[in-house]
Amino acid sequence: MGKASKATKKFASSGQLKKVIQARHKHQQIRKRTQGKRGAGRAKPEVADVEAEENEGEEPVPKSKKGMSVDDLLGGGFMDGSDDDQEEDEDQDMDEAGSDEEGEEDFDDDASFASVDDLDADGESHLLELSKLAEKDPEFYKYLQENDQDLLNFSPDNLDAMDSDEDEDEAGGEGEDEEMDDERSPVLTNAQLRKWQKALLEQRSLRALRKLLIAFRSAAHLNEDDQVLAWTIDSSSVYNKLVTTTLRYTPVVLEYHIPYKTLANGKIKPPTQTQKFKTLQKLVLSYFHNVIHILSHLTDKELLLLAVTESAKLIPYIVSSRKSVKLYLKKCLELWSSSEDNIRIAAFLAIRRLASVTDESIMDHVLKGTYLTLIRTSKSTSVHTLPSINLMKNSASEVFCIDHSTSYQHAFGYIRQLAIHLRNSMKVKTKEAYKQVYNWQYVHCIDFWSIVLARACDTRSQGENGGKESDLKPLIYPLVQVCLGAIKLISTSRSYPFHLHIIRSLLHLTKHSETFIPISPYLVPILTSTLTPSSRPKPSTLRPLDLEVQIRAPQQYVKTRVYSEGIIEETTYLLAEWLSGPAVQGSISFPEIVVPIVVLLRKSLKGARSGSGAGAGSGKDQSLVKVLLERIEESARWVEQRRKAVSFAPGKLGDVEEWERTLRLKVEDSPLGKYVKVQRKTREKRRKLVEKAREGKDEILEE
């Protein structure tokens, strides 16, 4: 029998195939009775007449594009799966399922899996093997006699008797109802589910698994008019129990029959391509497609969480099908970007498990899909969406740090894309060109790559790996150049929130990688221009601007006291963070680094005090800068005090690096480090109060 074509499969899924098969069986019974009465020679033309009369009014049966008609199909091989050719076709289909989507046919969910029963209970061959076992391996035969007498007393008739009740239920009373339109699928009950559960737990039965997955398909496509379902589910409790049982039991049974390996580096190696795996893989792919389908329709959050968690355990069995991988990845990315936090985390764990497969092409799909989903989600940012975006950035960075060499290619291309947008904006210098850089997507992309490089090039993790540098470390320099170029693109006061966002990303990068990044030339001008403005601040009753969810200050905030106070407070904190970092304060040249900063800040304070008051900063602003200036000078003296005991020359770079490595472990005990620690706690306390006030838990904010 030839292979079932795509047109034949569509005809099978239309719901008419079952009726035509039953009509065909009735015609065969009529032909047998006629042949018994009149003889085989005379019966043929009369049977043909009977078939012609009975088939009047029926639609013509479509012919397959590959030369196989539906009449050939109606012999029962497509539905029963009893022919050897059908098993070969299933293996051939699986080879096609593992190919790329360009040559991959549409996956048919209705295909027969009767060959799975042959794996579970092939009675005659099993008895033949047992009869020869005593001659081939007498020791093992003796062991079976002592420990597993049931296996030696195996009879295929017993298995047939075990499933006789189920076969009667699946028959649905065909002999009782003459009208096919009145036929109804059997109703699934809790007793039937318990019977399958017992077989799965005690025997790891593949026969019970097949029937459970057929019932799960009925649950997945429930209330769909174009589907022919094997079971009717009329109870919500049965539905929930069926879905839960299938999701939990299927990975256990599959791992028992076709186990996979987890390598030492965390990578997952799929099962070997044995004949048993090839036969089961078609069944697994059908079930996996049903899981993907039901993920879009589940409304119960607990069931949805269970479906995402348990479906991730099936990834080693479906990696050979690119279509299944892409569909599952797309659905997980959708849940990762739009669901609640617990479902987001479960979806991310499934994505990370998908990236842990040894196939590099799947890793490429995961990295690309993760980054593009993050960009689309971060298009608009508010106080409500910012926590979820931060969760996505932190989790996506973990995926990019699984394999640094593979991630380098993607990171290089995407950072280059950011540089191209910046170059176009610098060349054209129009409002539309500036929007390519001054938007939330650009800000979050900069921050995301800073997080990735900070995680990959963290000095502590490198120390644990024997000091080996990450493959992503060469990308620090181009990313910093893009960041500094974006800051210099527009230098107006309305753009200060955008500058501070970029500087926060650079601070995170320099803190973890201990790479010196010159940030002070971009922070000090903000302080000096705000302390000594050119005109009197405008009076306003506006509330303080939340700089974390702004990239451009609204027009009504420009030149107002509340805006300048917020900018100075944030800038002084970021400058203190940068100066107290290991890359700056841990340097032997720290006293010389802070000289220009101290000079400019003193000059700005002097101008603010001597001003007439029209354009001078407020007393609060001056006190913030003054306290910071004092801590900087104290920290410079703190480093000088330790530098006095140095006995090596500046040319001894090895000794210099060793001295700096020792100093970096003590930077938190410096005056500037203690100041930043107190400021960090104060800001965290205020952030929690604001969050409570936003949620309505507290109505008054305490200072």
MOQUI-V156413 format. One record per run of one state. SS is the DSSP state (~ for helix, > for strand, _ for the rest). FROM is the first residue (numbers start at 1). TO is the last residue. If there is no record, write none. Layout:
BEGIN
SS,FROM,TO + SS,FROM,TO
END
This chain:
BEGIN
_,1,5 + ~,6,13 + _,14,16 + ~,17,38 + _,39,39 + ~,40,54 + _,55,62 + >,63,63 + _,64,68 + >,69,69 + ~,70,73 + _,74,76 + ~,77,80 + _,81,83 + ~,84,97 + _,98,114 + ~,115,120 + _,121,122 + ~,123,136 + _,137,137 + ~,138,147 + _,148,148 + ~,149,152 + _,153,155 + ~,156,162 + _,163,163 + ~,164,171 + _,172,179 + ~,180,182 + _,183,185 + >,186,187 + _,188,189 + ~,190,203 + _,204,205 + ~,206,220 + _,221,230 + >,231,232 + _,233,235 + ~,236,257 + _,258,260 + >,261,262 + _,263,267 + >,268,269 + _,270,274 + ~,275,295 + _,296,300 + ~,301,318 + _,319,321 + ~,322,338 + _,339,340 + ~,341,355 + _,356,356 + >,357,357 + _,358,359 + ~,360,377 + _,378,385 + ~,386,400 + _,401,403 + ~,404,428 + _,429,430 + ~,431,435 + _,436,439 + ~,440,456 + _,457,458 + ~,459,464 + _,465,474 + ~,475,489 + _,490,492 + ~,493,513 + _,514,519 + ~,520,531 + >,532,532 + _,533,537 + >,538,538 + _,539,546 + ~,547,549 + _,550,554 + ~,555,557 + _,558,559 + >,560,560 + ~,561,579 + _,580,589 + ~,590,593 + _,594,594 + ~,595,610 + _,611,615 + >,616,616 + _,617,618 + ~,619,643 + _,644,652 + ~,653,664 + _,665,666 + ~,667,669 + _,670,670 + ~,671,695 + _,696,703
END
